[in-house]
Amino acid sequence: MNTARDLAIVALDLAQDHRVEQGELSLALAAAEVFDLLDAGALTLAEDRIVPNAQAPTGDRLLDEAASSLIRQEPYESVEDWLWRRGRGLSAAYVEDLEQTGATSRSRGFRLSLRAARTVPVDSAARQRAEERWTSREPLLTALGAAAGVGTEPMAGGTEAPDDGEGSKGSESTDALADDTSATVLAALGDAVMELEAVRQRRAIEDSAFDNVWRGF
């Protein structure tokens, strides 16, 4: 299961109707890679530190690239530090990779913030798998999508999901991510997303103050 690639496909699908920010998506994709590499046995977590295991090919170019870039000296790298380092430009890298592998095609007429947002997924087994995970509200993909701003499900440990008429499915999704490893990665992702938004707000305030100074002359 490649959660990072599924998230990229879902984000491209939803970007046709909703604004998708590169920054949040890139951070969420880096978090998804942590889960994928955990599944592949390429790393383990020691509290909030990423501990690499012996590297073995995963069969996915971007995941192999991620595995090869893991810090292999103690005290190792924190999950949040990994998100910032690996996440830089990662949404664009996944868009490009999906395009190169024929999983997407170009379409015209979209006015979106996501780089290469005119790229849309083609009908394929990969797209079907991603859509099935998303529409079934598979807990991990849903939580990552929420952090990336392409879904409505809260992060694990956050506020409860609103009642959508489907009983306790929202709370079950949160419970399914309550193990220590998932909670650690998702908490780091939540912190990184909040920090990114805080940086944006500070820059907006600084830009506004600068404009006001110039208006005074």
TIDO-618442 format. One line per 3 residues: number of its first residue (from 1); their letters; for each residue x, y, z of N, C-alpha, C. Coordinates in steps of 0.1 Angstrom, whole numbers, m for minus. Example, Ala and Ser with C-alpha at 12.3 -4.5 7.8 and 13.67 -1.06 7.14 Angstrom:
2
1 = as = 132 m57 78 123 m45 78 132 m33 78; 128 m22 71 137 m11 71 129 0 79
END
This chain:
217
1 = mnt = 9 m12 0 0 0 0 9 12 0; 7 22 m9 14 34 m10 5 46 m6; 6 49 6 m3 60 11 1 73 5
4 = ard = 13 76 4 18 89 m2 12 91 m16; 14 81 m24 9 82 m38 m6 83 m38; m13 75 m30 m28 76 m29 m32 90 m25
7 = lai = m25 96 m15 m28 110 m11 m26 120 m22; m15 118 m30 m13 127 m41 m24 126 m52; m29 114 m54 m39 112 m64 m52 119 m59
10 = val = m56 116 m47 m68 122 m41 m67 137 m41; m55 143 m38 m54 157 m38 m56 163 m52; m50 157 m62 m52 161 m76 m67 161 m80
13 = dla = m73 150 m76 m88 149 m79 m96 160 m73; m93 162 m60 m101 172 m53 m97 186 m56; m85 188 m62 m80 201 m65 m88 207 m77
16 = qdh = m95 199 m84 m104 204 m95 m115 213 m89; m119 211 m77 m130 218 m71 m126 226 m59; m115 223 m52 m111 230 m40 m97 234 m41
19 = rve = m94 245 m34 m80 250 m33 m72 241 m25; m60 237 m30 m51 228 m23 m37 236 m23; m33 238 m10 m20 245 m8 m8 235 m9
22 = qge = 2 239 m16 14 231 m18 21 228 m4; 21 238 5 29 236 17 23 225 26; 10 226 29 3 216 37 3 202 30
25 = lsl = 1 202 17 1 189 10 15 183 11; 26 191 9 39 185 10 43 180 23; 38 186 34 41 181 47 33 168 49
28 = ala = 21 167 45 13 155 46 19 144 38; 24 147 26 30 136 18 43 131 25; 50 140 32 62 135 39 58 126 51
31 = aae = 47 130 57 42 121 68 37 108 63; 31 108 51 26 96 45 38 87 41; 49 93 37 61 85 34 66 78 47
34 = vfd = 65 84 58 69 78 71 61 65 73; 48 66 71 39 54 73 43 43 63; 45 47 50 49 38 40 62 31 43
37 = lld = 72 38 48 85 33 51 84 24 63; 75 28 73 73 19 84 67 5 79; 58 6 70 52 m7 65 62 m15 57
40 = aga = 72 m8 51 82 m15 43 93 m20 52; 93 m17 65 104 m21 73 117 m13 72; 115 m1 65 127 7 63 131 16 74
43 = ltl = 122 17 84 125 25 96 116 21 107; 120 25 119 111 24 131 112 37 138; 103 39 148 103 51 156 107 48 170
46 = aed = 116 56 175 120 56 190 115 69 196; 104 68 202 97 80 206 94 89 194; 100 101 193 97 109 181 109 109 171
49 = riv = 118 100 173 130 99 164 128 88 153; 132 91 141 132 82 130 145 74 130; 144 61 132 156 52 132 156 43 120
52 = pna = 165 46 111 165 38 98 169 23 100; 164 15 92 168 1 92 176 m1 79; 181 m13 78 189 m17 65 180 m13 53
55 = qap = 186 m6 44 178 m1 33 176 m13 22; 164 m14 18 160 m23 8 151 m17 m2; 152 m19 m15 143 m12 m25 128 m15 m22
58 = tgd = 120 m5 m23 106 m6 m21 98 m8 m34; 105 m6 m45 98 m6 m58 92 7 m62; 93 17 m54 87 30 m57 99 40 m57
61 = rll = 100 48 m67 112 57 m69 112 67 m58; 101 74 m55 101 84 m45 103 79 m31; 97 67 m28 99 61 m15 114 56 m13
64 = dea = 120 51 m24 134 47 m23 143 60 m21; 139 71 m27 146 83 m25 145 88 m11; 133 87 m5 130 90 9 139 82 18
67 = ass = 139 69 16 146 60 24 161 63 24; 166 66 12 181 69 11 185 82 18; 175 91 20 178 104 26 176 104 41
70 = lir = 173 93 47 171 92 62 185 95 68; 184 102 79 196 105 87 200 92 95; 212 87 93 216 74 98 226 75 110
73 = qep = 228 87 116 236 89 127 228 93 139; 231 88 151 224 93 163 227 107 166; 218 115 172 205 110 178 194 109 168
76 = yes = 197 107 155 187 106 144 179 119 143; 169 118 135 161 130 132 147 129 138; 142 140 143 128 139 148 118 139 136
79 = ved = 106 134 139 96 133 128 93 147 122; 92 157 131 89 170 126 100 176 117; 112 174 122 124 178 113 124 172 100
82 = wlw = 120 159 100 119 151 87 108 158 78; 97 161 84 86 166 76 90 179 69; 97 188 76 102 200 70 113 198 60
85 = rrg = 122 189 62 133 187 53 128 179 41; 121 168 43 117 160 31 105 167 24; 97 175 31 85 180 25 88 192 16
88 = rgl = 99 197 16 102 209 7 100 205 m8; 90 211 m14 87 208 m28 82 194 m31; 78 187 m21 74 173 m23 61 171 m31
91 = saa = 51 180 m29 39 179 m37 42 180 m52; 51 189 m56 54 191 m70 61 178 m75; 70 172 m66 77 160 m70 67 148 m73
94 = yve = 57 147 m65 47 137 m67 38 139 m80; 35 152 m82 28 155 m94 36 151 m106; 49 155 m106 57 152 m117 59 137 m119
97 = dle = 60 130 m108 62 115 m109 50 108 m114; 38 113 m110 26 107 m115 24 109 m130; 28 121 m134 28 124 m148 37 116 m156
100 = qtg = 49 114 m151 59 106 m158 55 91 m160; 48 86 m150 44 72 m150 30 70 m157; 25 80 m162 12 79 m170 0 78 m161
103 = ats = 1 82 m148 m11 81 m140 m19 93 m140; m15 104 m147 m22 116 m149 m22 121 m163; m30 130 m166 m30 137 m179 m33 152 m177
106 = rsr = m30 160 m187 m32 174 m186 m46 178 m190; m52 187 m182 m65 193 m185 m64 208 m185; m73 215 m191 m72 230 m191 m84 235 m184
109 = gfr = m82 248 m179 m94 255 m174 m94 256 m159; m84 249 m152 m84 250 m137 m76 262 m133; m81 269 m123 m73 281 m117 m70 277 m103
112 = lsl = m59 271 m100 m56 265 m87 m42 269 m83; m40 268 m69 m28 272 m64 m17 261 m64; m22 249 m65 m13 237 m65 m5 237 m79
115 = raa = 8 237 m77 17 236 m89 13 225 m98; 12 227 m111 8 217 m121 m6 212 m118; m15 221 m113 m28 217 m109 m37 214 m121
118 = rtv = m32 216 m134 m40 212 m145 m37 197 m148; m29 191 m140 m27 177 m141 m38 170 m133; m45 160 m140 m56 153 m133 m53 138 m135
121 = pvd = m58 130 m125 m56 116 m126 m64 109 m137; m58 99 m144 m66 92 m154 m72 80 m147; m82 74 m154 m88 62 m149 m78 51 m149
124 = saa = m75 45 m137 m65 35 m136 m68 27 m123; m61 16 m122 m62 8 m109 m57 16 m97; m46 24 m99 m41 33 m88 m51 43 m84
127 = rqr = m58 49 m94 m68 59 m90 m80 53 m83; m84 41 m88 m95 34 m82 m92 30 m67; m80 26 m65 m76 22 m51 m76 34 m42
130 = aee = m70 45 m47 m70 58 m39 m84 63 m36; m93 62 m46 m107 67 m44 m114 58 m34; m112 45 m35 m118 35 m26 m114 38 m11
133 = rwt = m101 41 m9 m97 44 4 m103 57 9; m104 66 0 m109 80 4 m124 79 7; m131 74 m3 m146 74 m1 m150 65 11
136 = sre = m142 54 14 m146 46 25 m141 52 39; m135 64 38 m129 71 49 m119 62 57; m110 56 49 m100 48 55 m92 58 65
139 = pll = m90 54 77 m86 63 88 m73 71 85; m62 63 80 m50 70 78 m50 80 67; m56 76 55 m56 85 44 m65 97 47
142 = tal = m76 95 54 m85 106 58 m78 116 67; m71 111 77 m64 120 86 m53 128 79; m46 122 70 m35 129 62 m42 139 53
145 = gaa = m53 135 47 m60 145 38 m65 157 46; m70 155 58 m74 166 66 m63 175 69; m51 170 72 m40 179 75 m36 186 62
148 = agv = m37 180 51 m33 187 38 m44 197 34; m55 197 40 m66 206 37 m75 201 25; m75 188 23 m83 182 12 m94 174 18
151 = gte = m96 174 31 m107 166 38 m112 173 50; m121 167 57 m128 174 68 m125 166 81; m119 154 80 m118 146 92 m107 152 101
154 = pma = m109 153 114 m99 159 123 m87 150 125; m75 156 129 m64 148 132 m66 140 145; m59 129 146 m60 120 158 m57 129 170
157 = ggt = m65 128 180 m63 136 192 m69 149 191; m75 153 180 m82 166 178 m96 165 183; m104 175 178 m118 175 182 m125 164 175
160 = eap = m137 160 180 m144 150 174 m150 154 160; m151 144 152 m157 147 139 m172 150 140; m177 160 132 m191 163 133 m200 151 129
163 = ddg = m211 150 135 m220 139 132 m225 140 117; m222 131 109 m226 132 95 m237 122 91; m243 117 101 m254 108 99 m250 93 97
166 = egs = m237 91 99 m232 77 97 m228 71 111; m234 75 121 m232 69 134 m218 73 140; m211 64 145 m198 67 151 m186 64 142
169 = kgs = m188 65 129 m177 62 120 m165 72 122; m168 85 124 m158 94 126 m149 91 138; m156 88 150 m148 85 162 m141 72 160
172 = est = m146 62 152 m139 50 150 m126 52 142; m127 62 132 m115 65 124 m104 70 133; m108 79 143 m98 85 152 m92 74 161
175 = dal = m101 65 166 m96 54 175 m86 45 168; m88 43 155 m80 34 147 m65 40 146; m64 53 148 m50 59 147 m45 62 161
178 = add = m50 56 171 m46 60 185 m33 53 190; m27 43 182 m15 37 186 m4 47 187; 6 44 195 17 54 197 24 59 185
181 = tsa = 27 50 176 34 54 163 26 63 155; 13 60 152 5 68 144 3 82 151; 0 81 164 m2 94 171 10 103 171
184 = tvl = 22 97 171 35 105 171 36 112 157; 34 105 147 36 110 133 25 121 131; 12 118 134 2 127 131 3 140 140
187 = aal = 7 138 152 9 150 161 20 159 155; 31 153 150 42 161 144 37 168 132; 28 161 124 23 167 112 14 179 116
190 = gda = 5 177 126 m4 188 130 4 200 135; 15 198 142 24 209 147 30 216 135; 35 208 125 41 215 114 31 223 106
193 = vme = 19 218 104 9 225 96 6 238 104; 4 238 117 1 250 125 13 260 124; 25 255 124 36 264 123 37 270 109
196 = lea = 34 263 99 33 268 85 23 280 85; 11 278 90 1 288 90 5 300 98; 12 298 109 17 309 117 27 317 110
199 = vrq = 36 311 102 46 318 94 39 326 83; 28 320 77 21 328 67 15 340 73; 9 339 85 2 350 92 12 361 95
202 = rra = 24 357 100 35 367 103 39 374 91; 41 367 80 45 374 68 34 383 63; 21 379 64 11 388 59 10 401 68
205 = ied = 13 400 81 13 411 90 25 420 86; 36 414 84 48 422 80 46 429 67; 41 422 57 38 428 44 28 440 45
208 = saf = 18 438 53 8 449 55 15 461 62; 23 458 72 30 469 79 39 477 69; 46 469 61 55 475 51 47 484 41
211 = dnv = 36 479 37 27 487 28 23 500 34; 19 499 47 14 511 54 25 521 56; 37 517 58 48 526 59 50 534 46
214 = wrg = 50 527 35 52 533 22 40 543 19; 28 539 23 17 548 21 18 562 28; 26 562 39 28 574 46 38 584 40
217 = f = 45 580 29 54 589 23 48 595 10
END
